Amino acid sequence: MSQSPSPSLAQGRIVALRGPVIDVAFDSGALPLIEEALRVEWDRPGALTAEVQSHLDSRTVRAVALQPTAGLRRGAAVRATGKPIMMPVGDEVLGRLLNVLGEVGDSGPALPDTMLRWPIHRRPPPLAAQAEAGAVFETGIKVIDLLVPLAQGGKAAMFGGAGVGKTVLVMELIHAMVEKYQGISVFAGVGERSREGHELLHDMRGSGVLARTVLVYGQMNEPPGARWRVGLSALTIAEYFRDQKRQNVLLLMDNVFRFVQAGSEVSGLLGRLPSRVGYQPTLATEVAALQERIASVAGASITAIEAVYVPADDFTDPAVTAISSHIESAIVLSRGMAAEGIYPAVDPLASSSVLLDPLVVGHEHYAIAERVRETLAHWRELRDVIALLGTEELGAQDRQIVTRARRLQRFLTQPFTVTEAFTGIAGRSVKLADTLAGCRAILDGETDDWPESALYMTGSLEEARAAQQVQASPGAVTASGPATATQPRPGAATQPGPGTATDPGPATATQPGPGTATDPGPGTATQPGPATATQPGPVSPDATKRPALAAASGATSATNAAATAPPTTTSAAGPISDRAPASASAPVSGRAPVSNEPPVSGRMPAP
């Protein structure tokens, strides 16, 4: 606790009310201290709690309410509590959903009044008592374990704009860790949707991990004071299990930007002058007061995984930079990768971790991670050239790098268990050794002849190898990955457009080969056959006998089908004889038919 309680409890009354901000005058007794809790007696069930933020004069304080103030009036009685907001701690809170004041919100029985309570405002452990981060925290998510390793006892954050998968990634981390993680989990929902809290509660009940978890919520429909202090309430519970129970704690916060945003709202309501981009002048102090309490001590640790919303995808925003200065592992989510269907949309080049060091993760892991970064970075440099000229204009070495980089990008995708109900794909958890082996094989060229779709949304490389063998089998229908175009096989049939006569028989080709004339417009005859030779000049008298000559020279059934087509566009896709028959719908001669369309060339090139 940062300060001692008031020597005597004062009684006061509300003299001004502006939304969640109330001014309270105390006629007698000592003035309440900063960050002390006040209890407002009014005509609604239960008392309203407010927190002192400033002293206006020797008899008046300004406080921020942590509950809705609708119906509150001037003159209501206010009583000082002599202590900060107190949060219930202990084994009784495990498996429960609480609000910022420690009141239950899961429709279960109320917590006993006699249980231990700690103040939400506490000092961080002294530097002499803090311990370094422990071993690498394996998550089972390939791209994180490979490029952005997390440490037990460290702080990691996921930065991204709206709709790129921050909350989904936090939920997957919860699901991936609860089975292998034997400590206590504390989830802080800061300013996010109430629906997400309801879904998380039911999912944890169904998975059987709720007994070791505490959920603390201050959602976006609550006053800014509740969203501002809920992170401290959740952190107080985590500190109790770390300091008193000597247990490792996993702290998940979604979303830390809402904590900063609520502080900005409170600052404006209190009448403080704004700082950069409209944020509160105390931004750095408030972020540090939260982040510095997330620390490890001898024998126990708090591992924090935080989601951070990036407003307008601007990573230079003051709130984002203030939070990132306290983070050890920064996972950056890319909107461009999410648009391409690459999930999780982790940017492998913008993300970083202080733990990606050969002395921490080992020389093999570090070397493979660096090779992956170099390959993906070189591909990103070539993407503008590829967009303008195509891959064919690249050198042989660059084409090889592009081939392997695209396969690396798809191999680092992964289906999540929490999205299985929406995608229909079972979630995967991949061991770090399998991830390293798969990336090494791709970098060494073992998958250069594999289809990219075999590596998309899969687990280990062995699973991708099985998918590749299935796709390589005769008659297999494959589904390519994102933004991957497939070429039809020779002899495959395509759907003809309206007004086009196609050969109903066998040997129908989808791509016209060399020497095939395309349809220049309605009413114009095309001659796609190989080595079609016509002589320009006047019409021969025996032109009407040419169908018989063509049939005698070995014309196929496609010639007859083309000759009987309607008088619109005539396109023969199959092989025909070297001279097409004449018909009323498609006159063939050296002289162009009377038409407004351009004439057909008199001589067709040989295939």
Secondary structure, 3 states (H helix, E strand, C coil): CCCCCCCCCCEEEEEEEECCEEEEEEEECCCCCCCCEEEEECCCCCCEEEEEEEECCCCEEEEEECCCCCCCCCCCEEEECCCCCEEECCHHHCCCEECCCCCECCCCCCCCCCCCEEECCCCCCCHHHECCCCCEECCCCHHHHHHCCEECCCEEEEEECCCCCHHHHHHHHHHHHHCCCCCEEEEEEECCCHHHHHHHHHHHHHHCCHHHEEEEEECCCCCHHHHHHHHHHHHHHHHHHHHCCCCCEEEEEECHHHHHHHHHHHHHHCCCCCCHHHCCCCHHHHHHHHHCCCCCECCECEEEEEEEECHHHCCCCHHHHHHHCCCCEEEEECHHHHHCCCCCCECCCCCEECCCCHHHHCHHHHHHHHHHHHHHHHHHHHHHHHHHHCHHHCCHHHHHHHHHHHHHHHHCCCCCCCCHHHHCCCCCCCCHHHHHHHHHHHHCCCCCCCCHHHCCCCCCHHHHHHHHHHHHCCCCCCCCCCCCCCCCCCCCCCCCCCCEECCCCCCCCCCCCCCCCCCCCCCCECCCCCCCECCCCCCCHHHHHHHHHHHHCCCCHHHHHHHCCCCCEECCCCCCCCCCCCCCCCCCCCCCCCCCCCCCCCECCCC
